[in-house]
C-alpha cells in the first residue's frame, strides 16, 4: 500500500510542472506580489486595501485556485488521454484518485502559504495570526480541491460549475447569521483564520461562532467524504471513458 501511494504521488508530481493551472497560478501570484510591493512602497495604495488583499488570498484565493488546480488531478488526464499508463499499473483506481487529489491539495497549500508569507514580509504584517491562517489554508486547500475535483470528474464543465457553486451557494451561505452557515466550507475557512464576515441583517440572533475544533473537524470530514465519493465514482467508470 505504501509503495502504491508513493508510486502514484511521485509519478503525478512529475506532471504538475507543465500543467496549465500551475503556470496561471505562478503568473497571478507574481503579478499580485508586484502590485502589493509597488502599492506599499509608494504609499499610493492605502494600508486597508493591502490588508484586504492579504485576507482575499485566504478567503477567495484558496477556493478560486482550487477550482483551477483540481482539474489537474483527474480531469486533465481524462481530457488529454494520459491516464492509460497509471490505470494499467498495479495501483488501484481508488488509490490513484485519492492520492492525486491529496497531492493537488498539498501543492495548492504550499503555493498559497508562500504567497501569504511573502505578502506579510512586504507589508510587515504581525506574525501572531500566521499559524491559524496556515492551518486554514491547509484544510481549505484540501476541502476545495476535493470538492472541485469531484465536480470535474462528474462533468467536463467542472471549472464553470465549481465557480458557480462557490459563488452562488458556498460564499453567500457562509455569510448568513444563521446556523445553516455551518454547512458552508467558506464559513469554516473564515472562522479558522479569524476573518469573519457576516451579512448585516436586521436580526439579532446572538449566534456565536463555531469552536475552532468544530471547524477543523468539519473541513476534515467534508474533505474525506468528497475524496471517498471521487474514488468510488472513478473506480467504477468505464476504462474507455477515462483513457
Secondary structure, 3 states (H helix, E strand, C coil): CHHHHHHHHHHHHHHHCCCHHHHHHHHHHHHHHHHHHHHHHHCCCCHHHHHHHHHHHHHHHHHHHHHHHHHHHCHHHHHCCCCHHHHHCCCCHHHHHHHHHHHHHHHHHHHHHHHHHHHHHHHCCCCCCHHHHHHHHHHHHHHHHHHHHHHHHHCCCHHHHHHHHHHHHHHHHHCCCCHHHHHCHHHHHHHHHCCCCCCCCCCCCCCCCCCHHHHHHHHHHHHHHHHHHHHHHHHCCCHHHHC
